[in-house]
Amino acid sequence: MKPFLEVEKNRQAYHQDASRNTVHRTSLLAPKIAGAATCISFLNHFLIKRGYTEVMCKLTCIDMAGRAIQSSSIEIKEPRVYAINLDEFFGNAPGTSQYLIEFYSHRNLFIPFPAVMVNHIGTDFTNVVHSYNRVLNDIFENDAVNKHQVSEASIDVCVNERYDTFFNFTAGPFKPAGQIEVSVCRGDSSRTANVPVDIERLASQNFHLSDIFPGSVIEPGSVLKILQPKQDLFYGRLLSGMVDRKTGAFSANHSYYDSSDTREYFDNDHSQRIYPYFSGFLNRVTMYPVMSPGAVAVHIRLHGDGKSTDSPSQWLRSPSSDPVSFDVDTLVSEARLETCNAFEVMAVAKNGEKIPTRVMHQLSYGMRNSQSMLLSSIAVGLQNQQAFVPSYKTGFTWGQMLNLPGYASRMGLCFSDSTGAADQVDVTFYDESGEISQTSALLAPRESLVFNPTRLGGKAGDFVWFIAKSKRPDLAAQCFHAHAISHNASGEHSF
């Protein structure tokens, strides 16, 4: 883990001199998971955002022994969405463990993580997650990224007769040694197990809590922490979430740092962030106790009917075994709001103390009265006024919306800050054919703009990407989709 304030210092240095510590290779790994097709999609933001015309994407299919089955390269030069079914691309090569995706350019790519979505598509589910693990570029990046080793957390948990919880562990460029430490707790109950790791380099393996803690029922709201073995030249998050035991459908997102042993704080006592409220769908927030040690009072501020309404506060204490959660739909109903399309998560440190830098939480969206527990679980964090924002920065955000038949899909745009003036937002939509439509609207700081890909006009592709621009720098989007029959859902935030 790289400390947040150190990340901020590096960002400031970058904006002072764009030739410092340039990046010319970005990468990610996408695991092959039984019962699902492995697809990636990305918008050629290299061209659209930066004007780069010479970018190469190298795809490598890797077997369980960590050997390359085949590699192939694609020129990324058109202003469109690139959607690649990796299984079909490599002829459904037997013995495939995962895929390595790399982008190269002689120009500065700035971010070592590429803006790519990994889509695992099953019969009644499509799981989406942005790039979350990668082979590092050099030993100097290894020195910075792997300086502090912490557990992974921010994982929704349930183990019962119908559902299980799993995580996908990925090996880096060397065969990992050691074991995985898994702990789960709720209230006064806790259990820990050490799981041996025996996979080759660049391979991946699924682990299930039902196997690690046999015979146990693990209730939703339990706090799961996973400590991976240290791996050099590798940045490894976990793909983790819940799976339907009968059908194999799953909803998983990337894990996030457990900072409960890391003391890092802003020089103020509050953080907050606004999110879209999707009327007619399920809207929830869960906050696990994985921030730096301390206590914060958390509440939801609803924006609707021309006013703002606050929920009662809950105390989130870290470290502890007690998360807090908010059913935003119930809060809207209790407030008797006729219209609500945005809500704000607000946290204030106890007794004026400093607030932790990373106050993470899960956004859950899905079908109202969902018959499935496989909801989207989008890992996001609160914003703080101390975070570095260049004076010249404007809003530019982009991401993927699923447009497969049989799914309800939505994208919501918000400004992260509830203060300031309204601003015009310009949105352009793309698919594999290129640009398909444009729209503009005025967005107020306590509202959201919600889009449905089926209403874009014409026949859009399966993966629709958008670019949204504004003069305000705090523009962001949340996307989710749910299968119309199974109600299995997934989602992700924008880049």
VOGU-3710 file (C-alpha; in Angstrom, 3 decimals, decimal comma):
1> mkpflevekn> 0,000/0,000/0,000  1,205/3,481/-0,832  0,184/6,062/1,813  -2,528/8,412/0,552  -0,652/11,592/1,466  2,390/10,297/-0,415  0,179/9,724/-3,434  -0,955/13,340/-3,111  2,653/14,607/-3,049  3,437/12,650/-6,199
11> rqayhqdasr> 0,356/14,084/-7,940  1,448/17,620/-7,101  4,952/16,965/-8,408  3,491/15,504/-11,604  1,466/18,640/-12,285  4,550/20,798/-11,744  6,633/18,815/-14,269  4,923/16,353/-16,640  8,287/14,939/-17,749  9,051/13,608/-14,263
21> ntvhrtslla> 8,724/9,840/-13,720  6,955/9,265/-17,016  4,949/6,083/-17,668  5,193/4,251/-21,007  3,626/0,886/-20,124  0,349/0,185/-18,335  -1,037/-3,268/-17,622  -3,671/-5,432/-15,970  -4,475/-9,115/-15,484  -7,913/-10,627/-16,131
31> pkiagaatci> -8,635/-14,084/-14,649  -10,567/-16,750/-16,512  -13,409/-17,964/-14,278  -15,427/-21,109/-14,941  -18,945/-20,493/-16,177  -18,276/-17,053/-17,611  -16,817/-15,568/-20,771  -13,868/-13,236/-20,137  -14,208/-9,944/-22,010  -12,489/-6,580/-21,756
41> sflnhflikr> -13,654/-3,255/-23,090  -12,121/0,197/-23,138  -12,579/3,532/-24,843  -9,620/4,892/-26,779  -9,147/7,725/-24,333  -5,488/7,775/-25,350  -6,637/9,421/-28,581  -9,818/11,172/-27,450  -8,400/12,673/-24,242  -4,689/13,088/-25,020
51> gytevmcklt> -4,454/12,941/-28,819  -2,123/9,920/-28,811  -2,234/8,137/-32,185  0,401/5,455/-31,583  -0,638/3,104/-28,775  -0,183/-0,664/-28,925  -2,181/-3,183/-26,897  -0,472/-6,539/-26,326  -2,648/-9,470/-25,225  -1,148/-12,635/-23,718
61> cidmagraiq> -2,941/-15,854/-22,834  -1,318/-17,591/-19,817  -1,687/-21,187/-18,617  -1,747/-22,571/-15,060  2,037/-23,063/-15,135  2,583/-19,361/-15,788  3,621/-19,929/-19,399  2,500/-17,817/-22,330  0,220/-19,840/-24,597  0,051/-17,087/-27,187
71> sssieikepr> 0,517/-13,327/-27,559  -0,921/-10,916/-30,085  -0,914/-7,133/-30,489  -3,533/-4,637/-31,641  -2,999/-1,022/-32,741  -5,252/1,334/-30,782  -5,817/4,205/-33,183  -9,554/4,752/-33,730  -11,894/6,993/-31,641  -14,171/4,174/-30,524
81> vyainldeff> -14,796/1,410/-27,987  -12,607/-1,684/-28,216  -14,449/-4,774/-26,907  -12,565/-8,084/-26,953  -13,832/-11,504/-25,920  -10,478/-12,863/-24,770  -11,625/-16,490/-24,733  -12,688/-16,300/-28,376  -9,677/-14,175/-29,329  -7,360/-16,995/-28,222
91> gnapgtsqyl> -9,565/-19,789/-29,547  -10,701/-20,940/-26,089  -7,193/-22,250/-25,439  -7,340/-25,204/-23,018  -5,629/-24,738/-19,665  -5,957/-20,943/-19,665  -5,607/-19,373/-16,216  -5,712/-15,690/-17,054  -4,869/-12,973/-19,528  -2,226/-10,249/-19,413
101> iefyshrnlf> -3,202/-6,979/-21,109  -0,497/-4,365/-21,704  -0,498/-0,949/-23,360  2,672/0,677/-24,710  3,399/4,179/-25,986  6,441/6,405/-26,503  4,273/9,228/-25,088  3,665/9,637/-21,359  0,638/7,541/-20,334  0,723/9,168/-16,845
111> ipfpavmvnh> -1,256/6,428/-15,042  0,245/2,906/-14,745  -3,246/1,419/-14,506  -5,161/1,411/-17,824  -8,818/2,459/-17,940  -10,100/-1,001/-18,835  -13,224/-2,856/-17,691  -13,076/-6,608/-17,108  -16,447/-8,208/-17,891  -17,257/-11,797/-16,906
121> igtdftnvvh> -20,454/-12,734/-18,746  -22,648/-15,681/-17,682  -26,128/-16,846/-18,575  -27,930/-14,546/-16,122  -25,198/-12,233/-14,823  -22,451/-9,955/-16,033  -19,808/-8,990/-13,508  -17,861/-5,797/-14,164  -14,747/-4,493/-12,437  -12,105/-2,011/-13,495
131> synrvlndif> -8,448/-3,065/-13,785  -7,267/-3,938/-10,287  -3,945/-5,810/-10,405  -0,834/-5,511/-12,543  2,780/-6,459/-13,046  4,854/-3,449/-12,003  7,095/-1,687/-14,489  10,381/-1,717/-12,547  12,022/-2,166/-9,162  11,675/1,533/-8,352
141> endavnkhqv> 7,911/1,331/-8,690  8,073/-1,777/-6,511  9,896/0,222/-3,814  7,075/2,777/-3,729  4,000/0,573/-4,201  4,950/-2,305/-1,912  6,477/-0,291/0,921  3,632/-1,075/3,338  1,862/-4,422/3,311  -1,703/-4,463/4,643
151> seasidvcvn> -4,707/-6,753/4,485  -7,367/-6,447/1,826  -10,928/-5,634/2,912  -14,140/-3,837/1,830  -15,755/-7,133/0,808  -19,450/-8,000/1,096  -19,844/-11,375/2,821  -22,457/-14,119/3,064  -22,157/-17,900/3,522  -25,353/-19,946/3,785
161> erydtffnft> -27,157/-22,705/1,911  -27,596/-20,590/-1,219  -24,635/-18,188/-1,263  -20,906/-18,368/-0,707  -18,164/-15,738/-0,618  -15,035/-16,121/-2,720  -11,865/-14,280/-3,609  -9,623/-14,717/-6,621  -5,926/-14,666/-5,709  -3,460/-13,821/-8,477
171> agpfkpagqi> 0,256/-14,562/-8,536  2,694/-12,014/-9,891  5,781/-12,645/-12,055  7,261/-15,010/-9,433  5,770/-18,094/-7,777  4,340/-16,832/-4,463  5,606/-18,299/-1,206  3,808/-18,482/2,122  0,125/-18,471/2,907  -3,004/-16,338/2,887
181> evsvcrgdss> -4,336/-15,261/6,265  -8,129/-14,990/6,296  -10,086/-13,526/9,194  -13,796/-12,862/9,556  -15,538/-11,249/12,494  -18,903/-9,887/13,542  -19,632/-8,499/16,981  -17,932/-10,724/19,568  -17,436/-13,621/17,142  -14,208/-13,973/15,156
191> rtanvpvdie> -12,285/-16,705/13,377  -8,974/-16,869/11,521  -7,426/-19,410/9,168  -4,167/-19,701/7,270  -4,604/-20,972/3,724  -1,584/-22,452/1,903  -0,803/-21,081/-1,558  0,501/-23,413/-4,228  0,140/-21,850/-7,661  2,696/-20,881/-10,270
201> rlasqnfhls> 3,657/-17,394/-11,395  0,991/-15,393/-13,238  -1,681/-17,950/-12,343  -4,877/-17,367/-10,386  -7,095/-19,410/-8,071  -10,498/-18,992/-6,439  -10,843/-19,552/-2,692  -14,261/-19,964/-0,991  -15,060/-19,155/2,629  -17,163/-22,320/2,846
211> difpgsviep> -13,958/-24,328/2,279  -11,829/-22,175/4,588  -14,391/-22,262/7,416  -16,300/-25,513/6,750  -19,740/-25,871/8,311  -19,994/-22,175/9,167  -22,834/-19,790/8,427  -21,404/-16,295/7,948  -23,959/-13,505/8,121  -24,019/-10,422/5,854
221> gsvlkilqpk> -22,342/-7,505/7,615  -19,408/-9,591/8,803  -15,977/-7,994/8,374  -13,615/-9,980/6,153  -9,874/-9,263/5,993  -7,380/-11,104/3,800  -3,607/-10,784/4,104  -1,829/-11,947/0,966  1,782/-13,155/0,824  4,170/-10,412/-0,227
231> qdlfygrlls> 4,919/-10,389/-3,945  7,679/-8,410/-5,623  7,097/-6,518/-8,868  3,371/-6,985/-8,478  0,409/-4,870/-7,355  -2,292/-7,316/-6,385  -5,803/-6,552/-5,294  -8,350/-9,339/-4,949  -11,447/-9,892/-7,043  -13,897/-10,760/-4,282
241> gmvdrktgaf> -17,610/-11,052/-3,645  -20,563/-13,394/-3,417  -21,467/-16,355/-5,617  -24,721/-18,300/-6,068  -23,865/-21,903/-5,154  -26,474/-23,367/-7,530  -25,991/-21,307/-10,680  -22,387/-20,094/-10,353  -23,456/-16,474/-10,915  -21,355/-13,995/-8,959
251> sanhsyydss> -21,059/-10,310/-8,136  -17,547/-9,230/-7,197  -15,461/-6,077/-7,116  -11,882/-5,277/-6,232  -10,890/-5,333/-2,574  -9,436/-2,283/-0,833  -6,788/-1,554/1,791  -7,388/-2,314/5,441  -5,988/0,875/6,978  -7,013/0,078/10,567
261> dtreyfdndh> -3,333/-0,250/11,579  -2,191/2,783/9,568  -2,385/6,204/11,196  -2,911/8,737/8,407  -5,241/11,728/8,657  -6,251/14,959/6,956  -5,831/18,271/8,814  -9,583/18,651/9,284  -12,435/16,690/10,820  -14,898/15,935/7,992
271> sqriypyfsg> -15,230/14,281/4,576  -18,254/13,757/2,344  -19,378/12,818/-1,148  -22,570/12,902/-3,234  -23,887/9,931/-5,214  -26,782/9,467/-7,647  -30,027/8,092/-6,264  -31,619/5,754/-8,790  -35,369/6,048/-8,302  -37,220/2,760/-8,663
281> flnrvtmypv> -34,096/0,729/-7,860  -32,332/-0,445/-4,705  -29,864/2,032/-3,138  -27,681/1,130/-0,104  -24,417/2,141/1,553  -22,205/-0,088/3,716  -19,105/1,146/5,551  -16,672/-1,408/6,971  -14,358/-0,493/9,897  -11,141/-0,455/7,861
291> mspgavavhi> -10,137/3,233/8,055  -7,253/4,538/10,161  -7,878/4,218/13,924  -10,613/6,508/15,176  -14,337/7,093/15,258  -16,516/9,042/12,843  -20,202/9,906/12,972  -21,769/9,022/9,628  -25,116/10,071/8,252  -26,921/10,334/4,917
301> rlhgdgkstd> -28,147/13,681/3,608  -30,963/13,287/1,102  -31,412/15,919/-1,596  -34,941/16,173/-2,976  -38,167/18,183/-3,058  -36,030/21,336/-3,056  -34,550/20,633/0,377  -31,954/18,553/2,202  -32,921/15,987/4,849  -30,490/14,339/7,262
311> spsqwlrsps> -30,743/10,793/8,570  -29,774/9,874/12,137  -26,029/9,371/12,601  -24,245/6,086/13,217  -20,798/5,690/14,731  -18,176/3,908/12,649  -15,250/2,851/14,821  -12,002/1,417/13,507  -10,587/-1,018/14,302  -13,698/-2,955/15,270
321> sdpvsfdvdt> -15,920/-5,737/14,004  -19,012/-3,605/13,431  -19,793/-1,998/10,056  -22,540/0,561/9,555  -25,097/0,486/6,763  -27,848/2,695/5,399  -30,887/1,638/3,399  -31,253/4,848/1,418  -34,634/3,798/-0,010  -36,077/3,457/3,488
331> lvsearletc> -34,669/6,874/4,422  -36,322/8,448/1,363  -39,636/6,799/2,263  -39,433/7,904/5,908  -38,641/11,474/4,805  -41,720/11,331/2,523  -39,778/12,745/-0,389  -41,657/12,719/-3,679  -38,487/13,349/-5,680  -34,907/12,431/-4,780
341> nafevmavak> -32,100/11,823/-7,244  -28,974/12,346/-5,105  -27,765/11,539/-1,617  -24,683/12,565/0,335  -22,571/10,408/2,639  -21,153/12,603/5,403  -18,597/11,697/8,086  -17,332/13,825/10,987  -14,509/12,757/13,282  -15,219/12,342/16,977
351> ngekiptrvm> -14,698/15,416/19,197  -13,061/17,476/16,459  -10,243/14,989/15,895  -8,661/14,637/12,450  -10,505/12,464/9,963  -8,777/9,449/8,343  -7,600/9,877/4,749  -9,298/6,750/3,415  -12,946/6,498/4,519  -14,097/3,741/2,183
361> hqlsygmrns> -17,531/2,278/1,611  -19,563/0,075/-0,724  -22,324/1,466/-2,935  -24,946/-1,191/-3,569  -27,389/-0,731/-6,419  -29,794/-3,291/-7,860  -33,412/-4,147/-8,532  -35,945/-2,874/-5,992  -37,100/-5,805/-3,822  -34,369/-7,899/-5,427
371> qsmllssiav> -34,786/-11,663/-5,271  -30,989/-11,978/-5,479  -28,315/-11,006/-2,947  -25,884/-10,450/-5,812  -26,013/-6,657/-5,823  -23,488/-4,253/-7,236  -20,817/-3,464/-4,645  -18,871/-0,455/-5,861  -15,797/0,420/-3,788  -15,607/4,203/-3,345
381> glqnqqafvp> -14,206/6,703/-0,850  -15,238/10,017/0,638  -13,731/13,261/-0,646  -11,878/15,819/1,471  -11,206/19,492/0,886  -7,502/18,931/1,576  -7,080/16,642/-1,464  -4,988/18,238/-4,192  -6,891/19,758/-7,119  -4,899/21,797/-9,700
391> syktgftwgq> -6,315/25,291/-10,211  -6,687/24,704/-13,950  -8,366/21,292/-13,683  -11,776/20,775/-15,282  -14,168/17,852/-15,137  -13,436/14,864/-17,379  -14,732/11,420/-16,483  -15,473/8,320/-18,532  -16,716/4,782/-18,073  -18,725/1,800/-19,300
401> mlnlpgyasr> -22,461/1,119/-19,358  -23,702/-2,383/-20,064  -26,184/-2,568/-22,948  -26,794/-6,324/-23,201  -30,384/-7,493/-23,885  -32,322/-8,521/-20,789  -30,648/-6,091/-18,389  -31,762/-2,898/-16,682  -28,794/-0,516/-16,831  -28,226/3,000/-15,510
411> mglcfsdstg> -25,470/5,614/-15,276  -25,653/8,590/-12,910  -23,491/11,724/-12,985  -22,918/13,912/-9,916  -20,564/16,560/-8,658  -18,816/15,153/-5,599  -19,142/18,435/-3,673  -22,561/19,746/-2,654  -21,399/23,378/-2,666  -20,680/25,713/-5,560
421> aadqvdvtfy> -22,596/26,616/-8,694  -24,447/24,537/-11,238  -22,561/23,834/-14,450  -23,233/22,512/-17,920  -22,243/18,889/-18,465  -21,532/17,640/-21,986  -21,827/13,869/-22,484  -20,706/11,894/-25,539  -21,515/8,208/-26,008  -19,456/5,671/-27,964
431> desgeisqts> -19,625/2,034/-28,982  -17,459/-0,107/-31,267  -18,616/1,860/-34,306  -17,448/5,169/-32,813  -19,417/8,140/-31,503  -23,153/7,422/-31,374  -24,736/10,452/-29,654  -24,191/13,639/-27,667  -26,207/15,523/-25,078  -25,801/18,497/-22,747
441> allapreslv> -27,602/19,429/-19,533  -27,265/21,770/-16,582  -26,239/19,879/-13,434  -26,790/21,366/-9,973  -24,397/20,350/-7,166  -27,099/18,493/-5,208  -28,618/16,640/-8,116  -27,710/13,892/-10,577  -28,132/13,222/-14,275  -29,302/9,671/-14,956
451> fnptrlggka> -28,948/7,894/-18,309  -30,398/4,663/-19,710  -28,324/3,204/-22,597  -31,411/1,752/-24,290  -32,693/5,294/-24,852  -29,676/6,617/-26,722  -31,376/6,181/-30,073  -30,446/3,701/-32,761  -28,874/0,317/-32,064  -25,942/0,781/-29,674
461> gdfvwfiaks> -23,405/-1,974/-28,989  -23,230/-4,264/-25,966  -20,669/-2,038/-24,247  -21,472/1,670/-24,393  -18,850/4,065/-23,079  -19,330/7,717/-22,224  -17,201/10,791/-21,720  -18,628/13,555/-19,528  -17,067/17,032/-19,325  -17,699/20,126/-17,222
471> krpdlaaqcf> -15,849/23,162/-15,948  -16,140/21,845/-12,389  -13,354/19,360/-11,572  -15,430/17,147/-9,245  -17,554/15,381/-11,855  -17,935/11,601/-11,360  -20,256/8,783/-12,406  -21,605/5,535/-10,965  -22,909/2,756/-13,219  -24,792/-0,451/-12,495
481> hahaishnas> -26,912/-3,057/-14,223  -29,178/-5,921/-13,148  -30,507/-8,947/-15,011  -34,259/-8,544/-15,515  -35,135/-12,106/-14,425  -32,437/-13,245/-11,972  -31,889/-9,709/-10,580  -28,131/-10,475/-10,377  -26,394/-7,093/-10,439  -22,961/-5,518/-10,746
491> gehsf> -21,533/-2,030/-11,157  -18,495/0,232/-11,127  -17,488/3,873/-10,810  -16,094/5,959/-13,654  -12,433/6,682/-14,341
//
